[in-house]
Amino acid sequence: MSSPAKKRKLNNTAKNEKPPPKGLEYFFSKQKQNGGGSSAPLPGSQPDADGAQLTDEELARKLQAEWDKEAGTGNTEGTDEVEKPINDGNYEIPEPGNLTDQPGTPQQTAPVTINSGKKTLALQSAGMEEDKIMENLPLDEAPLAFEPFKYIHRLKEHWAKDGGDASYALLTRCFVLVSGTASRIKIVDTLVNCLRLLIEADPESLLPAVWLATNSISPAYISMELGLGGSAISKALKQVCGLDSRSLKTLYDKYGDAGDVAFEAKKKQSFTLRKPKPLSIKGVYQSLVKISTTQGQGSNEVKQRIVDRLLQDARGGEESRAFLLSKSGGAEYETQNIPALTKLKKEELADVWGKAEETVKACFAKRPNYNDLIPNLLEIGVCEELLIRCGLALHIPLRPMLGSITRDLSEMLTKLQGRDFSCEYKYDGQRAQVHCDETGKVSIFSRHLELMTDKYPDLVELVPKIRGDGVSSFIMEGEVVAVDSASGELKNFQALTNRARKDVEIGSITVQVCLFSFDLMYLNGQSLLNRSFRERRELLRSLFTEVPNRFTWVKSLDATSAESETVLDFFKHATESKCEGIMVKILDNLPDVAYLGGEDGEMKEEEPTPQTPRSKIKAKGKKLEDGNLKEPSKKKSRRKALLATYEPDKRLDSWLKVKKDYSSSFDTLDLIPIAGWHGQGRKAKWWSPILLAVRNEESGTLEAVCKCISGFTDVFYKANKSFYEDGSGTGEPKNTRTQMPSFIEYSGPMPDVWFEPQEVWEMAFADITLSPTYTAAIGLVSEERGLSLRFPRFLKKRDDKSIEEASTNEFLAGLWRKQEASASTAGRGKPAEDEGDAE
């Protein structure tokens, strides 16, 4: 007799959910009731009620229809196919569809497994069979050695069985290889080879594959969110894989990562007699788009069904260079000669790849939408025409140009020696890219390319009115700042955040804003990106009309490095006016003027390291080799030309920012929280301390730099614990995992939980120290030790920054070198090592 709890569960299922899928034991028991015998190995045919002989397949179809009718669905979709189980050597039954009524004909059999303890038969998925074709694809070979034509025929033949589209298994094979290596070269090679196969074998699946590989389904300026929480995924795993809440929680605790949990759950999957349809790349992408666009009443149920079907049909858990080597059948562009490429030197080959990469990057920076880029690449390849086809367009945001950081005014003046530049107030607001076409339609985008037109209806109404004579369409950039509408007094960024984000009505606005414009990138159908900043600024200020306290230009001062006192006064006025500091921009294109800055934005004078003490640097440039003094070889330095053009998606020394924080007694870093420990005492229910990391741009990894327990409030702790939930409170993990991800570098004591990296926190600190525990910048200042922070203190979340904009290990190493240089000059002792966790 069922327990009361079990009865309640069955009743709820009957009322609220579809009955769970029934396995073979259900159908065989029905067969037994109808006189068909036991569930032991069956003969090749069975009698129907009217005496006619039925094969197993016919019987299965009939019983499926009876169950559908009994369940009240009337749905017979998929009952014409019977799953072929995987052989594990336990029990055998005749294979449906291969039996005959002729005596003496050998029966082809397919085994099933016995569910231990219950003695019932369970059907396994044929989708779990290892796909030998995909498994043997050497996608991680060097692109010049990989030959797609060897595999295309077999792949097409394989795909033809399921509709002809490229299977999702190809993409997952690529992802498995990528996730299994930390080598950036291997990762790029694997992606290149995967894309080449799609270009040549199924070009129509290339665009969906690119979207899926970039972990998105649309460009940032088109809001397409899946709207699925962890509960939907958990529910799908329970329904499809036959798990209860306790079993699912056990898997999450053991594996942490949702993908690994799904992989393990699939091993336990039970099926109806409908054969799972292999997933295709296009099918997966279209399903995700449908989930995103489904709205209104009943949308959650529709989304849940799509997720269930994707999970049920899954067969398991498992760049620009491609267009230089491969092309689709209808394309007319010429590909590179592979035998000739193999003869090039490493530097020459890198130059070939680099030019193509720069072209594609430039196109995507101007029009960041793969829906525009990929079709053009398939048609014309990587060429100059691509830059024209994928140029600027109204209502499609270009990626903004970025400024490099300088630590103080003196460094800035040294870098720009001999140049005319403009100093501008750096307002404490929200950067905005404003588009306006001939009809007066306005689009406003954030620095992350997110559409925020609905947030500023007052600006949408104002922008068409600021056009002067002869201006029809334009793209301008500026800073939206909260102001007092009467006095024009500037307010801080916090005031701006009090405005609603969506469905804002002009009559309900309480926080007034002013647009301080500083650049003009497009005018009347013409791109201005290649014009100097002086020219762009002149057009901006002469062709548009100021509106007091609503639209104007940033306050600025033109100067040279010889006018240091004037620049210093301007900087002080900016900070006193509630600005963050100043932006400094080159006015004219002067490629012949010597540039004193380095390729990475830092000065190129040699700094001391543990391997190269300052005493050796001062030894008149000489060094001891094999007992003889020799002149050191001069290291080549590739320095970027300081041009005054607008360079989308680049951070150059043509724009420099000097913030007031940089001139204070402490530095700050933008770090990524990656893990936490259970707190002690009153903090036992929160995460404290928290492990933070910097980015390694070269390898794509995150390098741990310190633990922090300072600067947090109780309110912050509660919100942080709710955001990074390990499942102990709600039963379902959120934004966490139990095992250290492969992309994190850390060798210290293991934390209690790992965070999914997605936030940037601004952190202050006292000193930077060498540490045997932390891996940040290891190899940059020491071969054996990384860098850590003494007395790190949380300042604020950087909601305006993505993790791609967090501080890098190179930047951290640069701060350490400057700290050591200052310490040597001041005559103070070197900071104690390995005190990064001191609080």
N, C-alpha and C positions, 0 to 999 in steps of 0.2 A: 504494500500500500504506500502510495506516495506521501511524503511529508507535507504539512500545510504550506511550507515555504515553496516547495516544488509545485504544488497545485496553483498557488498564486502566480507563479512564474508562467505556468502553462496558460492560465486564464488571460494574463496580460498579453501573452504572445498572440492568442487568438483574437483579442480585441484590437491591438495596436499594430501588430506586425504581420507580415506574411509568414506562413509556416516555414520552418527551416528545411533546407534540402534533405530529401530522404535518400539513404544509401541503398545498396543492393539488397541488404537484409530485408528491407520493406517489400521490395518487389518479389523476392524469393518466398517470403512468407505468404504473400497474396497467391503466388503460384501454388504453394502447398495447400492453401485453403481450397483452391479450385481443383485439387486432385492432381497437381503436377508433380508431386513427389517432394523429396527433401531438398535441402540446399547443398547436398553433396554434388560431386561432378555430374553434370546433366547430359542427357542424350542430345543428339543433334536436332531433334524437333520435338514439339510438345503439342498435345491435342487441345483445340479450342473447345468452348462449351458446346458448339454444334458438331463436334467431331472432326473438324478440319485440322490438318496438321499445321502448326505454327513454328517457324524458326525462332531462335532466341531473340533475334533482332525484331521480328514482328511482334513477339510477345512483349518485349520491352517497350515498343511504341504504344501498344495497347494499354499496358499498365501505366505508362506515363500519362496518357490521355485520361485514364480513370482517376489518377491522382489529381490532375489539374481540375477535373470536374468536381471531385470531392472537396478540393480546397477552395472551390468557388472562383477560380481565376479564369477558367476557360481558355487558358493560354497553352498552346501546344508548340510554341516556338522552340526549336532546337531538339525536338524529340525524334528527329530522323537520323540522329547520329549517336553512336554508342562509343564510349571511351575505351580505349585499349589500355589495360593496366600494365604497369612495369613488372617485369619478372624478378621476383626475389626468391624463387625456389620453394615457396610454401605450398599453396594449393593451386589446382588448375581447374579451369572451366573452359568449355569450347569458346573459341573466338567468334563473336557474332559476325555474320556476313560471310563466313568462309566455310560453312557447313553444308553438306549435301545429304539427300535422302537415300543415296545409293549405298547399298551394303558394301562393306569392305573398304570404303574410302577413308583414308587416314584423316583424323580430326586434327586441325591446327589449333593449338591451345594457347591460351594466355593466362598467366597466373594471377591470382589475387592474394591478398594477405589476410590473415586472421587477426582481428582486434583482440589482443590478449586480454584475458579476464572475462570478456563478454562473449567470446566464441562467435562473433558475427563477422560477416565478410565486409570488407571496406575496399572501395575502388580508388586507385591512385591515378594521378593525372599524367597523361602522356606528355603534357607540357613540361614535366620535370625531367624528361629525357635530355641528356646532354646534347646540345647541338654541335656535332663534330665539325661542321663547316666553320661555324663562328669560332669555336675553340682553337682551331688550327690557323686562324688568320694572324699573320705576323704583323699586326698593326704598329707595333713598337719598333719596327725596323727603321733604319735611316731612310728618309724619303727617296734618295737617289738609288737605293738598293731595292726598294719596294716596287713591285710590278703589278699594278691593279689588274691587267688583262689576264693574269693567271687565275684569278678568282672570280671574275665577273660572270662568266658563263655559268659556273656552279651556283653562284648566288642568285642569278636571275631564274635559274631552273628551280631553285629552292623556293624563292619568293612567289613564283607563278602558281604554286599549289595553294596559296592563300590570298590570291587577288592580284599579285604582281608588284605590290608596293614593297619598298625596302623594310625589312623587319626591324622592330625595336631592339631585337637581340644584337644587331650590329652596333647600335649606339651603346647599349649596356656593356658589350665587350670592350668598347673603347673606354668607357668610364671605369671599368674594373682595372684595366691596365694603367690608366691615369692615376687612380687612387692608390695604386700599389707602388708608386715611385715618387721620390722627392726630387728627382732630376728634372729641372725645367726643360732641358733639351729633349728628354724622353717624352715629356708631356706634350710639347709642341709637335714632335715627330708623330706621335700617336694620333693626335687630332688631325694633323695634315693628311695622313694616310687614310683615315676614316672619311674625311671630306672628299678626298680624291676618288674613293670608291663610289660615293654617292654622285659626284659630278659625272662620272662615266657610266654608272649603272642605273641610277634613278635620280636624275637632276631635280625632279619635282619634289623629292623628299629632302632636298638639301636645305631649303629655307626652314621647314619645321625642325630639322636636326640642329641647325644653328641656334634657333630660339631655345630649344631644350638644353643644348649644351651651355648656354649662357644663363640658365636657371631663370628664365623669364618667358613670357608669351606675348609681350608687346613692348614697344618703346616706353620710356619712363613718362612721357608727356601724355600717353593714353592710359587712363586709369582702368586697368583690368586686373582686379584682384580675385583670387579664387574664392575667398569668403569661406574657407574651410578651416575648422579648428581641429585640434588634436582628437576631440571626441568623435569626429566623423571618421577619421582614420582608424581609431580604436574600434569603433562600431563595425567598420568594414572587415577588419581582421577577425573580430569575433564571429560575424555572420558567415564569412566566406571560408575561414580556416577552422571553424568549429571550436573556438577557444572561449573559455569563460573569463571573467574579470581577473580572477586569481592567477590563471595561467598567463594571461597577457602581462600582468604586473610582474610576474616572475621573469618573463622574457625581457621586459624593459630594464629590470634591475640588473640582469646579467649582461645585456649587450648595450644598453643606453641609446644607441643610434636607432632612429626609426626605421631606416633602411635595413639594418641588420635584423631588427625585430621582425619585419615583414618577411625577410628571407627565411628565418627560422620558422615562422608561422606557416609559410607555404609548404613546408615539409609535412605539416600535420593537416593539410587541407583535405576536406572531403567534398565530393562532387555529386551532382545529379548526373543523369545519363547524357546531358548535353556536353558535347566535346568543346573544351575551351578553344576559342578562336585566337590564333597567335596574334600578338599585338604588332602593329606597324608603326613606323615613326610618324607618318601623317595621322594615323588614327589616334595615337596618344596625344599629339598636339591639338587636334580638333576636339578631343574630349575635354582637355583642359580649358580650351577657349569656350566650349559650351558651358562648363561649370562656371566660368567667370561671367558669362553673359546671361545666365539664367537668373531671373528675378521674379518677384511677385509671390502670390500665394502658392504654396506647394513647392516652392523652389528648393527648399532644403531636402525634400524627399527626392526630387529629380537629381540633385547633386549627389545625394547618397547612393542612388542607384548607379550613377555613372562611376563613382569610386568603387562600388562593389564589383561592377563588371570589369573594370580595369584590373583590380586585384585578382579577380577570379581567372581572367585570361592571361595574367602575367606568367611567363614561362619560368620564373625563378627570380632570385634576388639580384641575380647578377646584372686655318688662318690664311692668310693671303697667299702663302707659299703654295697652297694646293692648286691655285689657278695658274701658277707659272708652269706646273708640271702636267696638269690634266685639263681636259675640256669635254663638254658634253657633245653628243653626236651632231647637233645642229649648229654649233658655234664655229665661227670663221677665224677667230684670232689664233695667232701662232703661239705654241708653247715653247718652253726652253728646251734646248738640246741636252738631254740628260748625259750622254757620253761626254759631251764637251764640258759640262758642269763638273763631272767627276775628276777632270784633269786640273781644275782650278785650285789655287792655294786657299787655305782656310780664310785668309783675309779677303781674298777676291770673291769667294763664295758668299761670305757674310755681307759684302757690299751688294751683291745681286739680291739677296733676300731683303736686306735693309731698305733698298730703294722701293721695292714692291710693298713692304710693310708700311713705309712712310706714306705712300700714295693711298693705301686703303685706310690708314688711320686718319689722314687728312679728310678723306671723303666722309668717314663716319663721324668725325668731329663737327663737320658742317651740317650733316644731315644724319643724325644718329638713329637710323631706322633700318633694320635688316631687310624689311619689306621693299625698300628702295635699292639697297646696296647689292643684295644677293642676285636678283634677276639681271641687273646690269653686269655683274661679274660673270654670270653664266653666258651672257651674250657677247661681251667685248673683252673680257679678261681685265688684267691690271694694266692700264694705259692712261695716257693724259686725258683722253676723252672721258674717262671715269670721273675725273675731277669736275668736269663740266656738267655731266649728267647728275651728279650727286652734289651740286652746289647749294648755296643758301636758298631757302624757300620760306615764304611767309607762313606763319602759324606752325612751323616746325622748328623747335629751338635748336640752336647750335650750342655746342659745349663751350662754356665760358673760358676766357683766358685767365690765368691765375698768377699771383704775385709771389715772388720769393721772399723769405724772411731775412731781415737783417737784425742784428742784436742791438745796434745803437746807431746814432746819426753819423758818427765818425766813420764807421765802416761803410755806410751808404755813400758818403761823400768821397771816400777813397775809390770805391768801385766806379763811380760815375765821373771821375776826373776827366775834364776836357769835354764834357757833354752838357747840352742844354736840357733841362728836365723841368717837369711840373710837379709841384707838391700839392696834394689834394687832401681835404679832410676825409678821414676814414670814419664814416658815420656808423653809429650803433643801431643798425636796422637790418632789413632783409634785402639781399641782392635780388634784383628783378630784371628780367629780359622782356621788353615790351614790343609786341608786333601790332601793326595797324595796316590794313590794306586800303584800297581805293574806296571801298564802300563804307569805311569807318569801323569795320569789324576789328575787335581788339582781343588779343590773347596775351596773357601774362604768365611767365614761367619762372620758377625758382632756380637757384644755382645748380640744383640737382635735376633740372629739366622737368620738374613736376608742374602740372597745370594748376595755377592758383587764381585763375580769372574770377571764379566765384567769390573768392575771399576779398577782392577789392572792386566791388561794383562802382564805387565812387571814382576810382581811377579809370575804369572802363568808360564811364560817362565823360570824363575829362579829356582823355587822350586824343580823340579826334579833333578837339577844339584847339589844341596847341600847335597844330600844323600851320605853318606860315604859307605865304604865296608860293605856288609851284610845287608844294609837297603833296604827294598823293599817298605813297606808301613808305613805310620805314621799319627798321628794327633798331631800337636803342636800348642802352643798358643804364641802369641807375640803382640807387639805394632807396627803398621805401622806409621812411622813418616816421615814428609817431611824434606828432607835434601838437602844440597848443594852437588851435585854429585862429585865435585872436592875436596873440603875441608872436607866434612863430617859434616859441621856445622849444628846443629839442627835448624829447623824452627818451628814456632808455629802451632797450630791446624788450624788457619784461612787459612794458606797457603795450607793445605791439602784439605780444602773444595773447593778450586778453581779447583780441578780436576773434570772432568765430571763423572757422575755416570754410564752411560751406553754407549755401543758401542764405547769404547775408543780404539784407535789404537796406537800401540807403537810409531810409527813415529810422532804422534801429541802430545805426552806427553811433557809438559813443567815443571811440578812439579815432581821432582824425589823423590822416597821414599826408606826407608830402613826398613827391618823387624827386629826388636829387639826381639828375642825369649826369653821366660822365663819359659816355661813348656812343657813337653812331656807327653801326656796322653795315647798314643796308639802306638805300635811298632810291625811291622811284624805279625799282626793278634792277638796280645796279649794286653789286657787292662793293663795299669800301674796305674790305679786310686788308688789301695790299697798299692802301694809302697810309701815310704817316699819321701818327697820333695828332700832330699839330693840324693837319688838314681835316681829319675827322672831327676834331674839336671845333674848328672854325665853322664847319658846316652845321654842326649841332647848335652852336650859339647864334648863328645868323639866320637860320631857317625856321626856328621854333620860337614860340611866344611864351614868356614867363607868366605864371599865374601866382600871385603872392600867397605864400604859405601852402601852396598845393603842387606847383611844379616850378622847378628852377634847376640851375646847374650846381654841381658841387663847388664849394669855395676852394680856390686854388691860388698858387703863387708860382710863377716861373722864375727859375734861378739857375745858378751854376755852382760847382763845388767850391768856388772862391768866396761865395756868399754864405759862409757857415753861420754867422750870427743871425742873419735874416731868416735862414731856414730854422734855426733853433727857436727863435721867437714865434714863428708860424706853428711849429710843433707844440709849443706851450699853449698857444691860443686854442689849438685844436683840442687838446686834452682838457683845458678849462671849459670848453664848450660842450662837454659830455660826449666827445668823440673818442674812439678807441686809439687814435693816433693819426698817422698820415700815410697816404700812398704816394710813391714817387715814380714817375713815368718818363721814359725817354721821349723827347718831342720829335726828333728828326732821324732819318736813316743816314747814318754816317759810318759805313762799314770800314773806312780806313783809319778811324780813331782807335787807338790801342785800348783794349779792355783789360782791366787789372783783376777782375774777378775770375773764378774758376768755373769749370764745366758744371759743377754741382751747386753753384751759387755761393761757394765759400772762397775765401782767399787762398791762393796757391802757395803761399810761403810755407816752408817746411815746419812742421810742428814736432815736438819731442814725443817719442813713444818709449815703452820699456826696452825695445830693442835698439832704439836710437836716442840716447840721452842728449840733452841740450848741449852738453859740453862738446859732443862730436859735431853737432850742427855748426857750432861756432869755430870749429877748427879749420877755418879758411877753405871750406869746401873740399878738404882732402880726406882720404880714408886709407887705412892700412890694408893691403892685400898681399899675402904671401911675403910679408916683411918689407914690402916696398910701398912708398907713398905714391898713389896714382890719382889722377883727376877722375872724379866720379862721372859716369855717363849721364848725359842729360835725358831725362824722361820726357817723352813727347806728351804734350797736353793739348787735347782737342777742346778748344774754347768756342762756345756758341757766339755768333755775331749778335751784337746788341742792336737789333732793328726795332723801329718804332711801329711796325705793322701789328695788326691784331692776329694773334696766333691761337686759334681755338684749342682748348684742352691741353695747353702747354703752360708749365710754370717756369718762367724765364726771369732773368735779371733785368729785362727791359722794364718790368714792373717790380718795385720793391716796396715792402710794407714795413713800417716802423711803428710798433704799438707801444703804448705807455707801459704795458706789463714788461716788455723787453728791457726797459731802462730801469726797472725797479731792482730791489736788492735780491730778488730770487727769479729763477727761470721757471718756465712751465713747460710741460710736455702733454701732448694729446695721446693718451694710452687707451688700450682696449682691454676691458675686463674679460678674463678667460676662465676663471675658476674661483671656488670659494671653499672655506672650511666652516663647520658648525661652530658658532660662537660659544663662549663660556659665560657662566653666571646669567645675568639678565639678557645677554645677547645669544643665549643658547638656541633660540628659535629663529635666529637670523643668520645670514652669511657674514662672518667676520673672523679672520681677515679675508681680503679679496686679492687674488693674484691678477696682475696686469702685465701687458706685453706691448712691444713695439713691432712694427712691420719690417720684414726683410723683403725689399722690392725685388731683389735678384732671384730669390728662391720661392717667393710667395708664401713663406711661412710666417708665423707669429713667434717672437722670441720673448720669453718671460723676463721681466726686468725687476719686479719688486712685489712685495705684499703690502697692503695698506689697511690700517684700521682708524686712521685719523680723518676728521673733517665730515663724518657722516652724522646725520641726525636720526632720531628714532623714526621719524616719518619716512626718511629715505630708506632706512633699513627695512621697514615693513613693505614699502613699495618694491624694493629690490628683491625681497624674498618672494613676493607675489609674481614678479616678472620672471625670475629664475626659479621655477618650482621643480623640485626633484621628485614629486609624486607622493611624498610622505604626508602632505596635508590634504591633497585632493584626490589622490589615487592615480593621477595622470601627470607624467612629467611635462614640463613646458619650458622650452628654450634651454634645456639641459641635456647632458649625456653622462653616462657613468664611467666611460673610459676616455683616456686622453686621445684627442684626434691626432692623425698623422701629420697635420700641418702645424702643430705646436711644438716648439723646442723648449724643453724644461727638464732638469735633472734633479730637482729638489724633492722634498717630502710630498707625497701624492695628496692632493686635496680631496675633500669629500664629494665634490661634484664639479663637473666641467660645464662651463657656459657655452652656448652657441654664440660665437663672436658676432655682435651686431651693434654695439654701442661704442661711443668715444667719450672718455672722461678727461677733463683738464685737471692735471695734477701739478702741484707745487712740490718742491723738495729743497733740502739744504745743500747737499753735495752729491756728486756722482763718484762711485767707488768701484774698484775692481772686485770681482766676486767669483769664487769657485762654484757657486750654486746656480747663479743665473746665467743664461746663455746670450743675453742681448749684446749684440755687436762683437761677439767672440770672433777672433781672427782679424778684427779691424784695429784693435789697440793692443791685443795680446792673443797669442796662439792658444793659450791654456785657460784663460779666464775671460768671463764676460763682464758686463757693466751692470751695476745696480744703483738704486737711489737711497740716500740716507734721509730719514724722516719724511717720507712721502705723505702728502696731504691732499685729500680730495677737495677740489674747488667747485666744479660744476659739470653737468653733462653738456656735451657739445652736440646739441640737436641739429646744429647747422652743418655738421660734418658726418660723412660716412666713414666706414672703417678703412676705405681706400685712401682717406685723407689723414689718417692718424700718423703720428711721428714715426720716422724710420730709424733703423739701427745706424744708418750713416749719419743722420742728424744727431743722434745721441752721442756717437763717437766724436763728432765735431765739437759738441759742448764739452765733452770730457777733455779734449785737447786744449781748448781755450781755458778751461778751469785750471789745468796743469800749468799752462803758460802764465796765467795770472798769479798762481801760487808761487811760481819760481821768481817772478818779478817782485812780488811782495815779500819774499823771503820767509814765508811761513812753511811749516812742515806739510808733508803729503798726508791727505786724509787717511784714516785707518781703513784697511781693506775689509771687504765682506761685512759691511754694516748696513746693507741695503734694507734690512727688515727692522732696524732700530726704530723704536717709537718713543 
